[in-house]
Structure formats: structure tokens, C-alpha cells
């Protein structure tokens, strides 16, 4: 490609409305452009990278015997009502009505439609297993789109689905897709971890995430170097830290704590270790208030809370509910005399003589013990913390941040039952089909790659994913010899199958060099004054340049690839 008459631009300054390094560099490199919050244009250079990512995905899906198709994005709302997921998606699902008043949605994911398509194939157990996939645009009304391509409202997703007659068959199909995903991540040159995760609105038996490591990642990964534990914090078990046994139980004592509502304020007022405090948080669980106790320096894990109750909705209660069940202002909730169901984290069950709110404005209790209240449930309800004991091996865990670029689910029979997807087994009995679901975000993978490979000059793309592999820069467009040799090298490299870009713009050499570094071209051939001596300069994006003979330049580049 020759730049002079091509769509090509770069920005010298950082972009004001981009909140991540990767999105800033992608915009500056002329690869993407925000059109509205959470919606991006994919410009020619960015589109080339995205197509390369998609080509890798398609190749691995073909190797995994998955067939490509394309589903509509505009879907009757009844489809999601039938599967029971319409309420789960809630406001995150774009909804609209046609001219006849019929309700439709823009598909956030397509398990339902794939199950409907599978019905056309499946009659008998002999019709399985098989797998289908698509690369298609999804829509989710994110409340806070951010980080460029990482958290958006419109995006391309590769979603695949497997269909089997039983759980054993699903296990085989799942492993096949799982291995394909590992191959994809390796071929994308991502630094990633595979972690257990919450099944969330998808439901099912198992969820595993492919997380690209990056400081801005929204997911917290719990890792143990000793045993290899790798988990999303949402589902990671937390081993309780046992408090020292105290021989003497203190008397329950009401203490005035004026202007002390938060744990930090009460700790400062009473001058005690935060580990001697228990905070009581009021949650609304499917419309019912529940008080949850955790140690003062711990946080409630809402995913664990939802699973404990099998609840569809878990959220902190509104102020009116808190006041109603505590008979006090916010900040003074405690277990003694609370006016709703009370549950506690198992760590609290091993505490003695601790401090809690007193359900009385301006007061706390000291000397609280298990005899002073009754919890209906004791369970692991907290988030594990960095440096905590590993729940598997007893070592110490550490945290990392990740960008979820892929996810694999064992759905089981959830969608088959909801949508009546059945088959006749070998005994002529009706059984439900077992499904798996597997998703990758190509644009999110592109952003994660940029995040992992950005430097002060631009993005250092892997050489097989860069928009072009080689850039030829002409130092002087007025020098006919330089122009002729550059064009000849361009055509020869192109004929040799090398993706080459020729910078024949009327720009200063420094501008051209900076632009090629910004967009991340792995190798640069500089055609300048050295042509008089039969030489051009060959330089990797990072590293030193070498002079090569003009007649050897093409072969030298071919060796690099």
C-alpha cells in the first residue's frame, strides 16, 4: 500500500476523552475513532489487525470442527422471555418496537437462537455431537463504557455452541473448544491466565475465563505460585483466619460513639485493632432484607451471597430499609436485636469479644460474642484478599488484574429445558440436549494486545498481527533514484507475500519515522542517500539498524518472516 493517496492519519497529542493507554494509542495511530460513548469506528489499519485476529479464530474453529453461520442481531423479545433471561439482562439489553408495536431487542448473546437452530437438526441421539459458531455484532447498554474497546456498547463477538446427548459428550466437546481457545490465545501472543469464574446470567455448570494480564483490567485474579491456583475473585474460596481463643468472654457493653459511623471512624474512636470489629451490612436479596456480618477489614462477596440463596438479584438495601430493620441511622447496624434474617461469614464464627453496631444511632457494642445473637447461616461470604492463605495449598495468594478476552461455559441442559430442545435416545425416550457456549471478543483481544505491548512511541505489535509487516520510508520525494528504488522494493516485497506499506508522503523523515513507530510496523526500510552506494537501511522497530545492499533487501526481509 502506498500512503500518498490512501486514508491515513495519526495524532501527535494524547486524546482527551480516552481513559486508557491502549485506547489513546489506538486513536492516535488512526486505528479507531469514538463515534459515541461505547461505540467505535474501526478504521482501515485497525480493521486489518482485527481481521487477522478473526482469521486466527476462524482457523482454530475449523480445526475444532465448528461450522460458521450468522444469526440476526434484531431478535423478538419473547425469545429471551422464554429462556428466563430477559429480567436477568434488564436495562443492559437494548429494546425497541417495530411499527406494529411488537417488542424486539438487540442481541447481547445468542444461546437462545442457536438452540432454536439446533432444533432443526436434532431428532435423535445420532444427530449429535456438532458445533456452530459466528462472528457477529452484539449490543449491551453498558452503564459506564470505558477503556476504549474493552468496555463498549457495540462489539463483535465470536460465540460458539456445542450440542451433545449427555454430560460425558459435553465434557469431550468442551475440552475440544477449550484447547482451541488456548491455541488462539497463544497465537495472539497474549500473556494470559485461565481462571474459574462465576456463570452469572449465562448460568450452567462451569465457567472459565481467559484473562489477559494488564494493570487496567477490571477483573481481579487470585493466583498462587505454589499450587497454580487461578481464579476470579468472585468465586475464589476464602479460608478463614482464626482468631486467638480468649479464655474470658467480656460482658456486652453499650458504648457511645458520636460521629463514628464507618469502620475507620469507630476504630479511631475506640483505639482497637480493626480485626476486633465486625461490620453488618444490610442486603436486599430478591426483595427480602438480610443482614450480613463480616470482619471489619473484609468485604462481602455478592456472588457468593447470591449463590447461597440461589437468588436472581442481590444488592445493598436502600436507606429506608436499613433504618427500618435497625431502628437507627445508617452506620450503626449490628447483629444484636436486628430486625431481619442474620447470616455471617465463617471467619466471624471464630471471633471473640468483638465490636459491632448497636442498632442505635450514635452507639456501638463492645464485648460481643456468639451468645449475644443467632445467625441463621454461617458460610464463606467474603472476598479473599491479597496475601491471604491459599484455600488449596495453604500458601499465600497474590492478585493480578485481567481483561477478560474469552470465556467458556458448560451450560448443561438449562437452555434445552427452557426452549424444549430434546432428542430421542437409544431407548426411544425423550432427553434434553447438553449445550456448551464459548465466546471471544476479537476487538477486546486487540485492545489487550495494545495494552500489553504499548511503549512511549506507539504499539509494538507482534509481527504477524501488525497492520503491515514492513514499512518503506523515502527520505526525499524529490530524489528520483530514491523514489524508483523504493517503489521497486515495494512491488518485489508485495510479490513475495510480505505485507508492505510505502510512505511516499511529502513529509519530513522524522514525521515518517514516528508514524511508523506509532502504528507499530515491525520493520522499516529507509531509502535515503545510501542508494548512491547501493545501500538501504533495515531497522526493527526496537533495535539497531543495519545497512544492506539494495539487491539483498528483499531476501533479508523474507528471512525475518
C-alpha positions as CSV (number, residue, x, y, z in Angstrom):
1,X,0.0,0.0,0.0
2,X,1.2,3.5,-0.9
3,X,0.3,6.1,1.7
4,X,0.2,9.2,-0.6
5,X,-3.3,8.6,-1.9
6,X,-4.5,6.4,1.0
7,X,-6.7,7.0,4.1
8,X,-4.0,7.5,6.7
9,X,-3.7,9.9,9.6
10,X,-2.1,10.0,13.0
11,X,-2.3,12.3,16.0
12,X,0.7,13.8,17.7
13,X,-1.1,14.7,21.0
14,X,-2.8,12.4,23.5
15,X,-6.6,12.2,23.2
16,X,-8.6,13.9,26.0
17,X,-11.6,11.6,26.1
18,X,-9.8,8.2,26.2
19,X,-9.2,6.8,29.7
20,X,-6.6,4.0,28.9
21,X,-3.2,3.9,27.4
22,X,-4.2,1.4,24.8
23,X,-7.3,3.3,23.6
24,X,-5.3,6.6,23.5
25,X,-2.6,4.9,21.3
26,X,-5.2,3.2,19.0
27,X,-6.9,6.5,18.4
28,X,-3.6,8.4,17.9
29,X,-2.5,5.7,15.4
30,X,-5.6,6.2,13.4
31,X,-6.9,2.7,14.0
32,X,-10.2,3.5,15.9
33,X,-12.4,6.6,16.5
34,X,-15.1,7.0,19.0
35,X,-18.5,7.9,17.5
36,X,-20.4,7.9,20.7
37,X,-20.0,6.5,24.3
38,X,-19.1,2.9,23.9
39,X,-19.2,2.8,20.1
40,X,-16.2,3.0,17.8
41,X,-15.4,3.2,14.2
42,X,-12.8,0.5,13.2
43,X,-10.6,2.4,10.7
44,X,-8.5,0.7,7.9
45,X,-5.4,0.0,10.0
46,X,-7.4,-1.2,13.0
47,X,-9.6,-3.3,10.7
48,X,-6.6,-5.1,9.2
49,X,-5.5,-6.1,12.7
50,X,-9.0,-7.2,13.7
51,X,-9.3,-9.3,10.5
52,X,-6.0,-11.0,11.4
53,X,-7.3,-11.9,14.8
54,X,-10.6,-13.1,13.3
55,X,-8.6,-15.2,10.8
56,X,-6.8,-17.0,13.6
57,X,-10.1,-17.6,15.4
58,X,-11.7,-19.0,12.2
59,X,-8.7,-21.3,11.6
60,X,-8.9,-22.8,15.1
61,X,-12.7,-23.1,15.0
62,X,-12.3,-25.0,11.7
63,X,-9.7,-27.3,13.3
64,X,-12.2,-27.9,16.2
65,X,-14.9,-28.9,13.6
66,X,-17.1,-26.0,14.3
67,X,-19.2,-24.6,11.4
68,X,-19.7,-20.9,10.8
69,X,-23.1,-19.2,10.4
70,X,-24.6,-15.8,11.0
71,X,-27.5,-15.0,13.3
72,X,-29.6,-11.8,13.2
73,X,-28.9,-9.1,15.8
74,X,-32.6,-8.0,15.9
75,X,-34.4,-10.6,17.9
76,X,-38.0,-10.9,19.2
77,X,-38.1,-10.2,22.9
78,X,-40.2,-13.3,23.5
79,X,-37.1,-15.4,22.8
80,X,-35.4,-14.2,25.9
81,X,-38.5,-14.2,28.0
82,X,-38.9,-17.9,27.1
83,X,-35.4,-18.7,28.3
84,X,-35.9,-16.7,31.5
85,X,-33.1,-14.3,30.8
86,X,-35.0,-11.1,29.9
87,X,-35.2,-10.0,33.5
88,X,-31.6,-11.0,34.1
89,X,-30.3,-8.7,31.4
90,X,-32.6,-5.9,32.4
91,X,-31.6,-2.5,31.4
92,X,-28.4,-3.7,29.7
93,X,-30.4,-5.0,26.8
94,X,-31.3,-2.5,24.1
95,X,-35.0,-2.8,23.4
96,X,-37.3,-1.4,20.7
97,X,-40.6,-1.9,19.0
98,X,-41.4,-2.3,15.3
99,X,-44.1,-0.3,13.5
100,X,-46.7,-2.9,14.6
101,X,-45.7,-2.4,18.2
102,X,-44.0,-5.8,18.6
103,X,-41.1,-5.8,21.1
104,X,-37.6,-6.6,19.9
105,X,-34.2,-6.5,21.4
106,X,-30.7,-6.1,20.0
107,X,-29.0,-9.4,20.9
108,X,-26.4,-9.3,23.7
109,X,-25.7,-13.0,23.2
110,X,-27.3,-15.8,21.2
111,X,-27.7,-19.0,23.2
112,X,-31.4,-19.0,22.5
113,X,-31.2,-18.6,18.7
114,X,-28.6,-21.3,18.5
115,X,-30.8,-23.7,20.5
116,X,-33.7,-22.9,18.1
117,X,-31.4,-23.6,15.1
118,X,-30.3,-26.8,16.7
119,X,-33.9,-28.0,16.8
120,X,-33.9,-28.1,13.1
121,X,-31.1,-30.7,13.1
122,X,-31.7,-32.7,16.2
123,X,-34.2,-35.6,16.3
124,X,-32.2,-38.5,17.5
125,X,-29.0,-39.1,19.6
126,X,-27.4,-40.0,16.3
127,X,-27.6,-36.3,15.2
128,X,-25.0,-35.2,17.8
129,X,-22.4,-34.0,18.5
130,X,-21.9,-30.9,16.4
131,X,-20.8,-27.3,16.9
132,X,-21.8,-24.0,15.4
133,X,-20.2,-20.5,15.7
134,X,-20.5,-17.0,14.4
135,X,-18.6,-13.7,14.3
136,X,-21.3,-11.1,14.8
137,X,-22.1,-7.8,16.4
138,X,-23.5,-7.8,19.9
139,X,-25.2,-4.9,21.8
140,X,-25.1,-4.2,25.6
141,X,-26.2,-1.0,27.1
142,X,-23.2,-0.6,29.5
143,X,-23.9,2.0,32.2
144,X,-20.3,3.1,32.1
145,X,-18.5,2.4,28.8
146,X,-14.7,2.9,29.3
147,X,-11.2,1.8,28.4
148,X,-11.8,2.1,24.7
149,X,-12.6,-1.2,23.1
150,X,-12.6,-3.0,26.5
151,X,-16.0,-1.9,27.8
152,X,-18.3,-1.0,24.9
153,X,-21.9,-1.0,23.9
154,X,-21.5,-2.4,20.4
155,X,-18.9,-5.1,19.7
156,X,-18.0,-8.1,17.5
157,X,-18.1,-11.4,19.4
158,X,-17.2,-14.9,18.3
159,X,-19.6,-17.1,20.0
160,X,-19.6,-20.9,19.5
161,X,-22.0,-23.6,20.8
162,X,-21.7,-27.3,21.1
163,X,-24.6,-29.8,21.3
164,X,-24.3,-33.3,22.9
165,X,-26.5,-36.1,24.0
166,X,-25.2,-36.3,27.6
167,X,-22.7,-34.8,30.1
168,X,-19.9,-37.1,29.0
169,X,-20.3,-35.9,25.5
170,X,-20.3,-32.3,26.7
171,X,-17.1,-32.9,28.5
172,X,-15.4,-34.0,25.3
173,X,-16.8,-31.1,23.2
174,X,-15.9,-28.6,26.0
175,X,-12.3,-29.8,26.1
176,X,-12.0,-29.6,22.3
177,X,-13.2,-25.9,22.4
178,X,-11.1,-25.2,25.4
179,X,-7.9,-26.4,23.6
180,X,-8.9,-24.3,20.6
181,X,-9.1,-21.3,22.8
182,X,-5.7,-21.9,24.3
183,X,-4.3,-22.2,20.7
184,X,-6.0,-18.9,19.8
185,X,-4.6,-17.1,22.9
186,X,-1.1,-18.4,22.2
187,X,-1.3,-17.4,18.5
188,X,-2.4,-13.9,19.6
189,X,0.8,-13.7,21.7
190,X,-1.2,-12.6,24.8
191,X,0.1,-13.0,28.3
192,X,-2.9,-14.6,29.9
193,X,-4.3,-16.8,32.7
194,X,-7.2,-19.2,32.7
195,X,-9.4,-18.8,35.8
196,X,-12.5,-20.3,37.2
197,X,-15.4,-17.7,37.2
198,X,-19.0,-17.1,38.1
199,X,-21.5,-18.4,35.5
200,X,-23.6,-15.2,36.0
201,X,-26.5,-14.5,33.8
202,X,-25.4,-17.3,31.5
203,X,-26.0,-20.0,34.1
204,X,-24.8,-23.6,33.8
205,X,-22.3,-25.9,35.4
206,X,-18.9,-24.3,34.8
207,X,-17.3,-21.0,33.6
208,X,-13.7,-20.5,32.8
209,X,-12.2,-17.2,31.7
210,X,-9.2,-16.4,29.5
211,X,-7.8,-13.3,31.2
212,X,-5.1,-11.1,29.5
213,X,-3.0,-9.7,32.3
214,X,-3.0,-5.9,32.4
215,X,-3.0,-3.3,35.2
216,X,-6.2,-1.6,34.0
217,X,-8.1,-5.0,33.9
218,X,-11.4,-4.8,35.6
219,X,-11.3,-8.4,36.9
220,X,-9.2,-9.3,40.0
221,X,-7.4,-12.6,39.5
222,X,-6.4,-14.7,42.5
223,X,-3.1,-16.6,41.9
224,X,-1.0,-18.9,43.9
225,X,2.5,-19.6,42.6
226,X,2.9,-22.7,44.9
227,X,0.0,-24.8,43.6
228,X,-1.1,-23.0,40.5
229,X,-4.5,-21.7,41.8
230,X,-6.0,-19.4,39.3
231,X,-9.4,-17.9,40.0
232,X,-11.6,-14.9,39.6
233,X,-12.0,-13.2,43.0
234,X,-15.8,-13.6,42.5
235,X,-15.7,-17.3,43.0
236,X,-12.4,-17.9,44.9
237,X,-12.9,-19.6,48.3
238,X,-11.6,-17.6,51.3
239,X,-10.0,-19.6,54.1
240,X,-10.9,-18.1,57.5
241,X,-8.2,-16.5,59.6
242,X,-8.8,-18.0,63.0
243,X,-8.7,-15.5,65.9
244,X,-6.8,-16.5,69.0
245,X,-9.0,-18.2,71.6
246,X,-9.8,-15.9,74.5
247,X,-10.5,-17.6,77.9
248,X,-12.6,-14.8,79.3
249,X,-15.8,-13.5,77.5
250,X,-16.4,-9.9,78.1
251,X,-19.8,-8.5,79.0
252,X,-21.9,-7.0,76.3
253,X,-21.5,-3.2,76.8
254,X,-23.2,-0.3,75.1
255,X,-20.7,2.4,74.2
256,X,-21.5,5.9,72.9
257,X,-19.6,6.5,69.6
258,X,-20.6,10.0,68.5
259,X,-20.0,10.9,64.9
260,X,-18.5,7.5,64.2
261,X,-20.3,5.6,61.5
262,X,-17.6,3.9,59.3
263,X,-15.3,1.2,60.5
264,X,-12.4,3.6,60.2
265,X,-14.1,6.2,62.4
266,X,-15.0,3.7,65.1
267,X,-11.5,2.1,65.0
268,X,-10.0,5.5,65.6
269,X,-12.5,6.4,68.3
270,X,-12.1,3.1,70.3
271,X,-8.4,2.6,69.5
272,X,-8.8,-1.1,68.8
273,X,-7.4,-3.3,66.1
274,X,-9.7,-3.4,63.0
275,X,-9.7,-7.2,63.3
276,X,-11.7,-6.9,66.5
277,X,-14.6,-5.3,64.6
278,X,-17.5,-6.8,62.7
279,X,-19.5,-4.8,60.2
280,X,-23.1,-5.7,59.5
281,X,-24.3,-4.8,56.0
282,X,-28.0,-5.0,55.0
283,X,-28.7,-6.5,51.6
284,X,-31.8,-6.8,49.6
285,X,-32.0,-10.4,48.3
286,X,-34.8,-10.9,45.9
287,X,-36.8,-8.3,47.8
288,X,-36.1,-9.6,51.3
289,X,-33.7,-7.8,53.7
290,X,-30.8,-9.9,55.0
291,X,-28.1,-8.7,57.4
292,X,-24.6,-10.0,56.6
293,X,-21.7,-10.0,59.1
294,X,-18.0,-9.9,58.0
295,X,-14.9,-8.9,59.9
296,X,-14.2,-5.2,59.9
297,X,-11.4,-5.3,57.3
298,X,-13.2,-7.7,54.9
299,X,-15.7,-7.1,52.0
300,X,-18.8,-9.1,51.3
301,X,-18.7,-11.2,48.1
302,X,-22.0,-10.6,46.5
303,X,-21.6,-13.5,44.1
304,X,-21.2,-16.0,47.0
305,X,-24.2,-14.3,48.6
306,X,-26.3,-14.8,45.5
307,X,-25.3,-18.4,45.2
308,X,-26.0,-19.1,48.9
309,X,-29.6,-18.1,48.3
310,X,-30.0,-19.1,44.7
311,X,-31.1,-15.5,44.2
312,X,-31.6,-13.6,41.0
313,X,-30.9,-10.2,42.5
314,X,-28.6,-9.2,45.3
315,X,-27.9,-5.6,46.1
316,X,-27.2,-3.3,49.1
317,X,-30.5,-2.3,50.7
318,X,-31.8,1.2,50.3
319,X,-31.5,3.7,53.2
320,X,-35.2,3.3,54.2
321,X,-34.9,-0.5,54.5
322,X,-31.7,-0.1,56.6
323,X,-33.4,2.3,59.0
324,X,-36.4,0.0,59.2
325,X,-34.6,-3.1,60.2
326,X,-32.0,-1.4,62.6
327,X,-34.2,1.3,64.1
328,X,-31.1,3.5,63.7
329,X,-29.4,5.8,61.2
330,X,-27.1,4.2,58.6
331,X,-23.7,3.3,60.1
332,X,-24.9,1.7,63.3
333,X,-26.2,-1.7,62.2
334,X,-25.3,-4.7,64.3
335,X,-26.4,-8.3,64.9
336,X,-27.9,-7.9,68.4
337,X,-31.6,-7.3,68.1
338,X,-31.5,-6.8,64.3
339,X,-35.0,-6.8,62.7
340,X,-34.3,-9.2,59.8
341,X,-32.6,-12.5,59.0
342,X,-28.9,-12.5,60.1
343,X,-26.1,-14.5,58.5
344,X,-22.4,-14.3,59.0
345,X,-19.1,-15.1,57.3
346,X,-17.4,-18.2,58.8
347,X,-14.5,-16.1,60.0
348,X,-16.8,-14.2,62.4
349,X,-17.8,-17.6,63.9
350,X,-14.3,-17.8,65.3
351,X,-14.1,-14.3,66.8
352,X,-14.4,-13.3,70.5
353,X,-15.1,-10.1,72.3
354,X,-15.6,-8.0,69.2
355,X,-17.2,-4.7,68.4
356,X,-20.4,-4.2,66.3
357,X,-23.0,-1.6,65.7
358,X,-25.7,-1.4,68.4
359,X,-28.8,-0.7,66.1
360,X,-29.0,2.6,68.0
361,X,-27.8,5.9,66.5
362,X,-24.5,7.0,68.0
363,X,-23.8,3.7,69.8
364,X,-21.8,0.5,69.3
365,X,-21.5,-2.6,71.4
366,X,-18.2,-3.9,72.7
367,X,-17.7,-7.4,74.2
368,X,-19.9,-9.0,71.5
369,X,-19.8,-12.8,71.4
370,X,-21.7,-15.6,69.7
371,X,-24.1,-16.0,72.7
372,X,-25.4,-12.5,72.0
373,X,-27.1,-13.1,68.7
374,X,-28.2,-16.0,66.5
375,X,-27.2,-16.3,62.8
376,X,-29.4,-18.4,60.5
377,X,-26.5,-19.3,58.2
378,X,-22.7,-19.4,58.5
379,X,-20.8,-19.6,55.2
380,X,-17.8,-18.3,53.2
381,X,-19.2,-14.9,52.3
382,X,-16.2,-12.7,51.9
383,X,-13.7,-11.7,49.2
384,X,-10.3,-13.3,49.5
385,X,-7.6,-10.6,49.9
386,X,-4.1,-10.2,48.5
387,X,-1.7,-12.1,50.8
388,X,-4.4,-14.4,52.3
389,X,-3.9,-18.1,52.8
390,X,-4.4,-20.1,49.6
391,X,-7.6,-22.2,50.0
392,X,-5.9,-25.1,48.1
393,X,-2.4,-25.5,49.4
394,X,-2.1,-23.1,52.4
395,X,0.5,-20.9,50.7
396,X,-0.1,-17.2,50.1
397,X,-2.1,-15.8,47.2
398,X,-1.4,-12.7,45.2
399,X,-3.6,-10.6,43.0
400,X,-3.3,-9.6,39.3
401,X,-5.7,-7.6,37.1
402,X,-7.0,-9.1,33.9
403,X,-9.0,-8.2,30.8
404,X,-11.5,-11.0,30.0
405,X,-10.9,-11.8,26.3
406,X,-12.6,-15.2,26.2
407,X,-15.0,-17.3,28.3
408,X,-16.1,-21.0,28.1
409,X,-19.3,-22.3,29.7
410,X,-20.7,-25.7,30.3
411,X,-24.4,-24.8,30.1
412,X,-25.7,-28.2,30.7
413,X,-29.5,-28.6,29.9
414,X,-30.5,-25.1,31.1
415,X,-31.4,-23.7,27.6
416,X,-32.6,-27.0,26.3
417,X,-35.2,-27.2,29.0
418,X,-36.3,-23.6,28.6
419,X,-36.6,-24.0,24.8
420,X,-37.7,-27.6,24.6
421,X,-34.6,-28.9,22.8
422,X,-35.0,-32.7,23.1
423,X,-33.9,-35.8,21.3
424,X,-34.8,-39.5,21.3
425,X,-32.2,-41.7,23.0
426,X,-31.3,-45.3,22.1
427,X,-34.3,-46.5,24.1
428,X,-36.7,-44.2,22.2
429,X,-37.0,-41.9,25.3
430,X,-37.0,-38.1,25.1
431,X,-33.9,-36.5,26.7
432,X,-32.7,-32.9,26.9
433,X,-29.7,-31.8,24.8
434,X,-26.5,-30.8,26.7
435,X,-25.0,-27.5,25.5
436,X,-21.7,-25.6,25.8
437,X,-21.1,-21.9,25.0
438,X,-17.8,-20.3,24.1
439,X,-17.1,-16.6,23.5
440,X,-14.2,-14.5,22.4
441,X,-14.1,-10.7,21.9
442,X,-11.7,-10.0,18.9
443,X,-11.7,-6.2,19.5
444,X,-11.2,-6.7,23.2
445,X,-8.3,-9.0,22.4
446,X,-6.9,-6.3,20.1
447,X,-7.1,-3.8,23.0
448,X,-5.5,-6.2,25.4
449,X,-2.6,-6.7,22.9
450,X,-2.2,-3.0,22.6
451,X,-2.2,-2.6,26.4
452,X,0.4,-5.3,26.8
453,X,2.7,-4.0,24.0
454,X,2.4,-0.3,24.2
455,X,5.5,1.9,24.7
456,X,6.2,5.6,24.7
457,X,6.4,5.6,20.8
458,X,3.3,3.6,20.0
459,X,2.3,0.0,19.9
460,X,4.8,-2.8,19.3
461,X,2.5,-5.3,17.6
462,X,3.6,-8.9,17.2
463,X,4.9,-9.1,13.6
464,X,2.2,-11.5,12.4
465,X,-0.6,-9.2,13.8
466,X,0.8,-5.8,12.9
467,X,-1.3,-3.9,10.2
468,X,1.7,-4.2,7.9
469,X,4.9,-6.1,8.3
470,X,7.4,-3.7,6.6
471,X,7.4,0.0,6.0
472,X,9.5,1.6,3.3
473,X,10.3,5.2,4.0
474,X,11.5,7.5,1.3
475,X,13.7,10.2,2.7
476,X,13.4,12.7,-0.2
477,X,10.5,12.5,-2.6
478,X,12.5,14.9,-4.9
479,X,15.2,12.3,-5.4
480,X,14.0,10.2,-8.4
481,X,16.5,7.4,-7.6
482,X,15.2,7.0,-4.1
483,X,11.6,7.0,-5.4
484,X,12.3,4.5,-8.1
485,X,14.2,2.1,-5.8
486,X,11.5,2.4,-3.0
487,X,8.7,1.6,-5.5
488,X,10.7,-1.4,-6.9
489,X,11.3,-2.8,-3.3
490,X,7.6,-2.3,-2.6
491,X,6.5,-4.3,-5.6
492,X,9.0,-7.1,-5.0
493,X,8.1,-7.5,-1.3
494,X,4.4,-7.5,-2.2
495,X,5.0,-10.2,-4.8
496,X,6.9,-12.2,-2.2
497,X,3.8,-12.2,0.1
498,X,5.2,-9.6,2.5
499,X,2.6,-7.0,3.7
500,X,4.3,-3.7,2.9
501,X,3.5,-0.1,3.3
502,X,5.3,2.6,1.3
503,X,5.5,6.0,2.9
504,X,5.7,8.3,-0.2
505,X,4.1,11.3,1.5
506,X,5.7,14.8,1.2
507,X,6.7,14.8,4.9
508,X,9.9,15.2,6.8
509,X,11.8,12.0,7.6
510,X,11.3,12.4,11.3
511,X,7.5,12.6,10.9
512,X,7.5,9.4,8.8
513,X,9.7,7.5,11.3
514,X,7.5,8.5,14.2
515,X,4.3,7.5,12.4
516,X,5.7,4.0,11.5
517,X,6.6,3.5,15.2
518,X,3.3,4.8,16.4
519,X,1.3,2.4,14.2
520,X,3.6,-0.4,15.2
521,X,5.3,-1.6,11.9
522,X,7.8,-4.3,12.9
523,X,10.5,-3.5,10.3
524,X,11.4,-0.4,8.4
525,X,13.5,0.0,5.2
526,X,14.8,3.5,4.8
527,X,15.6,4.6,1.3
528,X,17.9,7.6,1.5
529,X,21.3,8.9,0.4
530,X,22.8,5.5,0.8
531,X,21.2,4.4,-2.5
532,X,24.1,6.2,-4.3
533,X,26.3,3.5,-2.8
534,X,23.8,0.7,-3.4
535,X,22.6,0.6,0.2
536,X,19.4,0.9,2.2
537,X,18.8,0.8,5.9
538,X,16.9,-2.1,7.5
539,X,15.7,-1.5,11.1
540,X,13.5,-3.4,13.5
541,X,11.0,-1.2,15.4
542,X,13.0,-1.9,18.6
543,X,16.7,-2.4,18.0
544,X,19.6,-1.2,15.8
545,X,19.6,-0.6,12.1
546,X,21.9,-2.3,9.6
547,X,22.9,-1.4,6.1
548,X,22.0,-4.0,3.4
549,X,22.7,-4.0,-0.3
550,X,19.6,-3.0,-2.4
551,X,19.6,-6.3,-4.3
552,X,19.7,-8.2,-1.0
553,X,17.0,-6.2,0.9
554,X,14.0,-8.4,-0.2
555,X,15.8,-11.6,0.8
556,X,16.8,-10.2,4.1
557,X,13.2,-9.2,4.9
558,X,12.0,-12.7,3.8
559,X,14.4,-14.3,6.3
560,X,12.7,-12.2,9.1
561,X,9.3,-13.8,8.4
